[in-house]
Amino acid sequence: MTMNSFSVSVRLQRLTTEECHVSVPVTQEVMQDQPDADGSFRLDGKKIFEAAIRMGQESGNWALEAQHVEVHPIQKAPDRQ
């Protein structure tokens, strides 16, 4: 007597986190547009992060930090090829 085998498809997602460190040069590009009341300029955090992201997109020095597998929040039937 043969028994039928059944299965249930579960859609998973794997989230991979990589890290890289970049050194953003302190230039006029990352300074605030307007001086403080005393006439001094300060670094602009938003501009620093924008420059860091641009540098990271060009960098090949990414290292695997973590992988996490979990059930995908949207379940659907697998694509048939």
C-alpha positions as YAML, in Angstrom:
chain: A
units: angstrom
residues:
- id: 1
  name: MET
  ca: [0.00, 0.00, 0.00]
- id: 2
  name: THR
  ca: [1.45, 3.41, -0.97]
- id: 3
  name: MET
  ca: [0.82, 6.57, 0.99]
- id: 4
  name: ASN
  ca: [0.39, 9.93, -0.66]
- id: 5
  name: SER
  ca: [2.80, 12.65, 0.39]
- id: 6
  name: PHE
  ca: [1.60, 16.19, 0.84]
- id: 7
  name: SER
  ca: [3.39, 19.45, 1.51]
- id: 8
  name: VAL
  ca: [2.58, 23.04, 2.30]
- id: 9
  name: SER
  ca: [4.48, 25.89, 0.62]
- id: 10
  name: VAL
  ca: [5.61, 28.64, 2.96]
- id: 11
  name: ARG
  ca: [7.10, 31.82, 1.55]
- id: 12
  name: LEU
  ca: [10.21, 32.94, 3.47]
- id: 13
  name: GLN
  ca: [12.34, 36.02, 3.27]
- id: 14
  name: ARG
  ca: [16.00, 36.36, 4.15]
- id: 15
  name: LEU
  ca: [17.25, 39.73, 5.27]
- id: 16
  name: THR
  ca: [20.98, 40.23, 4.91]
- id: 17
  name: THR
  ca: [22.68, 43.05, 6.75]
- id: 18
  name: GLU
  ca: [26.11, 44.19, 5.63]
- id: 19
  name: GLU
  ca: [28.26, 46.92, 7.09]
- id: 20
  name: CYS
  ca: [30.98, 49.20, 5.83]
- id: 21
  name: HIS
  ca: [32.77, 52.17, 7.34]
- id: 22
  name: VAL
  ca: [33.52, 55.26, 5.25]
- id: 23
  name: SER
  ca: [35.53, 58.35, 6.15]
- id: 24
  name: VAL
  ca: [33.70, 61.48, 5.03]
- id: 25
  name: PRO
  ca: [36.12, 64.36, 4.41]
- id: 26
  name: VAL
  ca: [35.28, 67.57, 6.26]
- id: 27
  name: THR
  ca: [34.81, 69.96, 3.33]
- id: 28
  name: GLN
  ca: [32.53, 72.88, 2.55]
- id: 29
  name: GLU
  ca: [30.13, 70.32, 1.03]
- id: 30
  name: VAL
  ca: [29.24, 68.95, 4.48]
- id: 31
  name: MET
  ca: [29.06, 72.29, 6.32]
- id: 32
  name: GLN
  ca: [25.89, 74.20, 7.15]
- id: 33
  name: ASP
  ca: [24.87, 76.78, 4.54]
- id: 34
  name: GLN
  ca: [24.44, 79.59, 7.08]
- id: 35
  name: PRO
  ca: [26.97, 80.53, 9.77]
- id: 36
  name: ASP
  ca: [26.07, 80.59, 13.45]
- id: 37
  name: ALA
  ca: [25.53, 83.93, 15.22]
- id: 38
  name: ASP
  ca: [29.26, 84.10, 16.00]
- id: 39
  name: GLY
  ca: [30.11, 83.63, 12.31]
- id: 40
  name: SER
  ca: [31.36, 80.04, 12.62]
- id: 41
  name: PHE
  ca: [30.14, 77.19, 10.42]
- id: 42
  name: ARG
  ca: [29.13, 73.81, 11.78]
- id: 43
  name: LEU
  ca: [28.97, 70.38, 10.24]
- id: 44
  name: ASP
  ca: [25.57, 69.48, 8.79]
- id: 45
  name: GLY
  ca: [24.63, 65.95, 9.93]
- id: 46
  name: LYS
  ca: [22.20, 65.41, 7.05]
- id: 47
  name: LYS
  ca: [24.86, 66.36, 4.47]
- id: 48
  name: ILE
  ca: [27.40, 64.08, 6.18]
- id: 49
  name: PHE
  ca: [25.03, 61.11, 6.00]
- id: 50
  name: GLU
  ca: [24.16, 61.87, 2.35]
- id: 51
  name: ALA
  ca: [27.88, 61.96, 1.48]
- id: 52
  name: ALA
  ca: [28.47, 58.73, 3.44]
- id: 53
  name: ILE
  ca: [25.68, 56.96, 1.53]
- id: 54
  name: ARG
  ca: [27.16, 58.08, -1.81]
- id: 55
  name: MET
  ca: [30.56, 56.81, -0.72]
- id: 56
  name: GLY
  ca: [29.07, 53.52, 0.47]
- id: 57
  name: GLN
  ca: [27.35, 52.96, -2.87]
- id: 58
  name: GLU
  ca: [30.76, 53.18, -4.55]
- id: 59
  name: SER
  ca: [32.59, 51.11, -1.93]
- id: 60
  name: GLY
  ca: [33.41, 47.45, -2.33]
- id: 61
  name: ASN
  ca: [34.37, 47.04, 1.32]
- id: 62
  name: TRP
  ca: [31.10, 45.63, 2.63]
- id: 63
  name: ALA
  ca: [31.24, 42.82, 5.20]
- id: 64
  name: LEU
  ca: [28.44, 40.45, 6.17]
- id: 65
  name: GLU
  ca: [27.09, 41.38, 9.57]
- id: 66
  name: ALA
  ca: [24.01, 39.18, 9.92]
- id: 67
  name: GLN
  ca: [21.37, 37.12, 8.15]
- id: 68
  name: HIS
  ca: [17.86, 36.62, 9.41]
- id: 69
  name: VAL
  ca: [15.28, 34.23, 7.93]
- id: 70
  name: GLU
  ca: [11.62, 34.70, 8.74]
- id: 71
  name: VAL
  ca: [8.18, 33.97, 7.35]
- id: 72
  name: HIS
  ca: [7.31, 36.48, 4.63]
- id: 73
  name: PRO
  ca: [4.37, 38.67, 5.73]
- id: 74
  name: ILE
  ca: [2.61, 38.12, 2.39]
- id: 75
  name: GLN
  ca: [2.00, 34.50, 1.54]
- id: 76
  name: LYS
  ca: [1.34, 33.61, -2.09]
- id: 77
  name: ALA
  ca: [1.64, 30.57, -4.27]
- id: 78
  name: PRO
  ca: [5.10, 29.96, -5.74]
- id: 79
  name: ASP
  ca: [5.71, 31.06, -9.32]
- id: 80
  name: ARG
  ca: [5.42, 28.16, -11.75]
- id: 81
  name: GLN
  ca: [8.06, 27.92, -14.47]
...
